[in-house]
Amino acid sequence: MTDLDETLVQPDLIATHYLTSIDEVTEHLRAANQLGLGVRVRSYLETDEELDGLIERWEVELLTGSPVHEGETTEEEPTEAAAAE
């Protein structure tokens, strides 16, 4: 069991990649997993003037470890079976 206070320290940012396809995102996620890096992925819409519409883009941040959001806990919530005992 880890101390939750220790895990609240956010990992350092190594690099940010701006990608144009989900295949590129998948490739980056697999590579980060093999290297034991944390990732943060965001998607956003960008105006494409040539197509007169919106296109989806992705931002992938490579981190030194797994990011932890405030409010997340590492403890498991009781299951219905355990609550019924």
N, C-alpha and C positions, 0 to 999 in steps of 0.2 A: 504494500500500500504506500502511496506517495503522499507527501504533505501538500495539500492544495495550495498553500501559500507559496511553495517553491515553484509550482507550475504556472502561477499568474504572471511570472516574468515573461514578457513577450520575446520571441526569438528575433535575431537580427536578420535584416533583409540582405540577401545575397545579390539578387538581380530581378528585374522586372522585364517580362516579355509581352509584347503586344502582338496578338495572333489573329489571323483572318479565317481560320477554319477549325472545326471541331477535331479534325484529324491531327492538326498541329497541337492542339490542347492535349489530346490523348497521348501523343508521343512525349510531350513534356512531362505529363503526370507519371508515365511509366518510368522515364529516366530519373525523375526526382525520387520515386519510390525505390528504385534500385540503388540510388546513392544515399538513401536514408534521410532525405531532405523533407522539410515541411513545405506546404504550398498553400497559397490563398488564390482562389480563382474568382474573377468577377466578369460578368458579361455586360455589355452596353450596346446601345444602338448609335449608329453614325449615319449622317445624311450622305447619300450617294447622289451627287449632282447629275451624273451620266444616266442613272436609272430613274431619277426623280422619285426616290424612295429611301427607305432605311435599310441598312445592312447590319448584321450582328457581328460584333468584335469581342475578343476576349483579352483580359489582362491576367497574366499568370505571374505571381510573385513567388520566387524561390526563397525559402527561409532556412535558417540553421536548425530549426526544430519545428514541431507541430504547434500551430497557433492555438491559443486558448482564449475563448470569448468570456467576458464577465458574465456570470449567471450560469455557466456550464459547470457541472460537477462530475467528478469521477466515480461517485458512489452510485450504485445501482438502486433504482426505486423498487420497493417491495412489489412482488407479483400478486395477482389475485389469490393464487393458491396459498401463499405465505400469509396473506391478510386474513384468509378464512380460518386458519388454525387457531 
